[in-house]
Every structure is written in structure tokens, then in C-alpha cells.
Amino acid sequence: MHVCKTLTKICMSLKTGDAAPDFKLFNTQKKEVRLNDFKGKNLVLLFYPFAFSGTCTKELCNMRDNFSAYNNLNAEILGISTDSIFTLIKYKEDQKLNFELLSDFNKEVSKEYGSLYDNFIFETKGVSKRSAFVIDKEGIIKYSEILENASEQPNYEAIQDCLKKISHELHEKH
């Protein structure tokens, strides 16, 4: 049963109910992080175009400022962009972000999740699309939202509602 819906603005290969593809990326401590490291935890996966840009900063600071709400819903948060590790180190420090940022510099994970712009502003190519995924404790995608318009924000209410439904469904099983 799919407890959460998909708010997808484009066609994509991944959909609600699919197993989330595993990945290996590096965090701001220069340590390898895999999706499978989060088995047994709910996860909010956020793809965003550029560190230090206005909309991305607003999005990630919103997550920072509401971290306790996600924590209370037993969810971890990961931010992913195609920025370099070195850019993300400075960005995380400057914005005092309280969750992991991962570098998808080679663009493989963004592409696999259907979250990659072919062409973006200033003629940049291969930039992460603003996207949000909720992945449950078993690694199943319960929510996905991929925004074509990078100036839009993810639907935070829908993300939290999805996490609440996952939590409620878990309590019903026990």
C-alpha cells in the first residue's frame, strides 16, 4: 500500500513504491555515505541546484530551522547537490546546517533519481533539480517531488504528512 503520493512535475523512472537506488557519495567530513547506511530510519532526501544561491539557502535553512519536527517524525535529512565537497563544507559552516550535505559532483545520483537539469541558468549543464524524496525504513520511496522550476520550494507540509502517515502505519502494525 502506498501511503504517500507523488507530486512529480515531469515523467521519471522512479515512482512511489519503488526501492530507492543505493548510492555512495561523500559528505562534508570527506567520509563515504551510502543510502543503505540509513536502513531502519526514515529519510528525507533533498536535491538542490547550488549552494549559496537564494532559493537553495531558503530551502535548506527551512529544513535546519524545522529539524526538530523531522527528528520527532524519526526522519534523517540529507541534502545533495552537484557542488564540490569543498563548496559544501563552507556552505554548511556558513549556514550552520544541522544535517549532512553530500556532493554528487559526478552527477550520477541526481541522474538516477531523475533530478538533473540538462541545461540550467547561465548555460550550466548537469545541475541537480530541486527535488524531495521520502524514503522509509525499508528503503522504499514513499514520496517524490521533482520541480522543473528551481525557484519553487518543495511542499514541506506534504513531506511531513507523508512521514506522519509512515509513523502511523508503523504503529498500526504493532
VOGU-3710 file (C-alpha; in Angstrom, 3 decimals, decimal comma):
1> mhvcktltki> 0,000/0,000/0,000  1,358/3,420/-0,954  0,768/5,766/1,958  2,039/8,909/0,278  1,516/10,462/-3,103  3,876/11,651/-5,766  3,962/15,328/-6,734  6,063/14,959/-9,834  6,168/17,745/-12,387  7,825/15,540/-15,046
11> cmslktgdaa> 7,906/11,933/-16,129  10,523/9,962/-14,292  11,520/6,365/-13,952  11,368/6,251/-10,131  7,948/6,325/-8,517  6,305/5,943/-5,160  6,585/2,321/-4,058  9,905/1,711/-5,818  13,026/0,742/-3,931  15,258/3,794/-3,653
21> pdfklfntqk> 18,503/3,254/-5,564  21,526/2,917/-3,300  24,315/5,425/-3,785  27,749/6,294/-2,491  28,637/9,972/-2,051  30,963/11,967/0,182  29,857/14,287/2,977  31,409/17,469/4,332  33,652/15,416/6,629  35,009/13,768/3,464
31> kevrlndfkg> 33,516/10,437/4,549  31,665/7,999/2,314  27,897/7,899/2,849  25,580/5,294/1,325  21,802/5,234/1,251  21,964/1,778/2,844  23,609/3,390/5,903  20,110/4,700/6,723  18,247/1,362/6,653  15,943/1,301/9,639
41> knlvllfypf> 15,456/5,088/9,514  13,086/7,300/7,571  14,933/9,674/5,287  14,178/12,991/3,589  16,432/13,260/0,548  16,680/16,795/-0,888  18,358/17,558/-4,194  19,094/21,261/-4,774  20,847/23,178/-7,586  23,507/25,399/-5,974
51> afsgtctkel> 24,969/26,098/-2,559  24,900/29,822/-1,718  22,011/30,610/-4,102  18,977/32,375/-2,631  16,294/29,710/-3,122  18,539/26,827/-2,087  19,632/28,664/1,034  15,992/29,397/1,896  15,103/25,702/1,407  17,959/24,272/3,450
61> cnmrdnfsay> 17,620/26,862/6,215  13,915/25,958/6,419  14,944/22,350/6,987  17,547/23,468/9,539  15,010/25,580/11,414  12,447/22,746/11,419  14,943/19,982/12,137  13,227/19,038/15,405  9,908/18,445/13,597  11,622/15,957/11,258
71> nnlnaeilgi> 13,550/14,443/14,155  10,250/13,966/16,043  8,964/12,086/12,978  12,020/9,789/13,171  13,464/11,160/9,940  17,022/11,978/8,946  17,690/14,699/6,350  20,273/14,575/3,559  20,957/17,409/1,115  22,518/16,543/-2,251
81> stdsiftlik> 23,893/18,873/-4,918  26,444/18,721/-7,697  28,619/21,229/-5,845  32,107/20,120/-4,797  32,770/18,831/-1,295  34,841/21,954/-0,624  31,959/24,273/-1,539  29,598/22,244/0,653  31,983/22,379/3,633  31,935/26,181/3,539
91> ykedqklnfe> 28,192/26,353/2,833  27,263/24,042/5,719  29,504/26,026/8,061  28,197/29,449/6,922  24,527/28,400/7,155  25,015/26,392/10,376  23,194/23,437/8,815  22,482/20,595/11,245  22,213/17,777/8,694  24,503/16,155/6,170
101> llsdfnkevs> 25,272/17,637/2,755  26,534/15,239/0,100  28,436/16,050/-3,084  27,160/14,470/-6,302  29,899/16,167/-8,278  29,856/13,404/-10,909  26,074/13,828/-11,299  25,360/10,081/-11,174  22,913/10,054/-8,242  20,991/13,125/-9,410
111> keygslydnf> 20,580/11,476/-12,799  19,496/8,133/-11,298  16,816/9,897/-9,239  15,549/11,856/-12,277  16,771/15,047/-10,618  19,215/16,538/-13,099  18,809/19,584/-15,337  20,356/19,120/-18,755  20,558/22,905/-19,099  20,256/25,395/-16,280
121> ifetkgvskr> 20,878/29,096/-15,705  23,996/30,753/-17,099  24,350/27,857/-19,563  25,347/25,419/-16,820  24,795/21,750/-17,568  24,227/18,847/-15,198  22,879/20,670/-12,146  20,639/18,928/-9,562  16,933/19,741/-9,840  15,166/20,835/-6,707
131> safvidkegi> 13,601/17,559/-5,590  12,373/15,908/-2,435  12,052/12,198/-1,678  10,818/10,474/1,454  12,328/7,015/1,846  11,006/4,724/4,555  12,935/2,452/6,916  12,896/-0,384/4,370  14,337/1,823/1,607  11,044/2,318/-0,288
141> ikyseilena> 10,179/5,667/-1,862  7,001/6,936/-0,188  7,008/10,458/-1,616  8,675/12,176/-4,544  8,524/15,731/-5,819  10,685/16,968/-8,687  10,402/20,647/-9,537  11,165/21,906/-13,017  11,069/25,491/-11,755  14,058/25,887/-9,430
151> seqpnyeaiq> 12,570/28,992/-7,809  9,786/26,868/-6,281  10,123/25,240/-2,862  9,270/21,628/-2,039  5,914/21,031/-0,369  7,151/20,794/3,224  3,678/20,100/4,554  3,249/17,137/2,211  6,683/15,795/3,221  5,789/15,980/6,905
161> dclkkishel> 2,321/14,492/6,247  3,973/11,571/4,486  6,301/11,000/7,443  3,308/11,132/9,811  1,493/8,517/7,700  4,546/6,260/7,716  4,744/6,589/11,507  1,012/5,911/11,897  1,210/2,876/9,604  4,122/1,506/11,652
171> hekh> 2,137/1,888/14,898  -0,830/0,076/13,361  1,408/-2,924/12,571  2,455/-3,240/16,225
//
